[in-house]
Structure formats: structure tokens, C-alpha cells
Amino acid sequence: MLNIEAEDIFNMTYFVYWTRKAMKENNYLTINRYHSFAAVRNKCYANYYIDGKDYFSDVCDALLSAKTEVFITGWMLSPYFCLKRPDPL
């Protein structure tokens, strides 16, 4: 149980008003797709990958299409890791 105390009725009314306003305008308090807390994003150009083959192929293409420089962060990098395997056919 939550008990909220205020100095006077004005402060309590002020608190209740802004709390209700924030709850109405907050997108994270509604039930969204798949019962997620986050709403569906519009204009989100994300790719979904099932396995690593297509992912690493797209990473390789993006690296090769870079114009000036590429910044890579990670805890383990190896220059000997093949991003694309040769086509067996």
C-alpha cells in the first residue's frame, strides 16, 4: 500500500493532476503488441537475421561500401575472421 502525504489540498491536487496527465501521455503504460512495454516503432529500418550467414554478408557489404572510415567496437576482433565464405558452386 502506498500512502502519499501533502502539506495542503493544493499540493495534493497538483500532484494528482500531473500524475494522471503523465499516465495518459506515457506510451509505456499501454498494452502494446505481444504484451510488450514498448510501442511499435514507425520508420525503423532494422534487419532481422535468423543465422549469421546473411548477417556477416551484409556486414561485409557495408564495410566494403564505406567511403572514408569505419569505426568498430567490440571486445574481440580478428582480422582472420571471414565475413563471406566462398560459394561452393
N, C-alpha and C positions, 0 to 999 in steps of 0.2 A: 504494500500500500504506500502511496506517495502523498505526503502532506505538504502543501505549499502555503507559506505564510507571507503576508504582505503588511506593510505599515498602515495602509488605509485602503478603502474601496477603490480609489482611483488607480493606485498601483496594481491592484489585483485585476481590475477591468482592463488596464493597459496590457498586462501580461497575458491574460486570456485572449484578448483581441489579436495580438501579434502572434501568439502560438497557433491559433486557429488559422490565421492568414498564411502562416508559413506551412502549415499542414496541407492547406488547399493547393498551394503553389509548388509543393515539393513533388517531383516526379518519382522519387524513390519510395514513396509511401503507397503507391498504387500497385495493383497486381498486374504484372506485365506478362508477356508471352513466356511460356514454360515456367510460370510462377517465379520469374526472376525479379530481383530488386531493380534492375536497370531496364529502362525503356528501349525499344528498338531504335537503333540509330539510323538516321537518314544520311545519304551521301557518304557512306562508309565503304571505302573501296578496299576491303580486306579479301585476301585469298585464303581459302581453306584447303589444307592438304591432308590426305589420308596417310601417305607414307613419305619417305624422304626423297624418293627419286625425282618427283616433279618439283619439290621444294628446292633441292640443290640445283636442278636445271635452271629454274627461274633466278636463283641467286647468281649463278654463273653468267646468265644473260645480262642481268642488271650490272654486275661488275664489269663485264666487257663493254657495256654501253656507256660507262661513266666518261664524262668529258675531261675532268681535271683531276679529281682526287676522290678517294674513298676512305671513310673512317670506319674502322672495325673495332668493336669492343667485345671482349669475351674473356673467359678465364683460361681457355686453352685453344691455341691456334696452331695449325701446322701447315706449312707450305706444300706438304706432300699429300694432302687430302684432296682426292679427285672429286670435283663437283659434278662432272659429267663423265659417265663411262662410255667407252667406245661402243658403237652399235654392233652387236654380234653378227648382223646380217650383211 
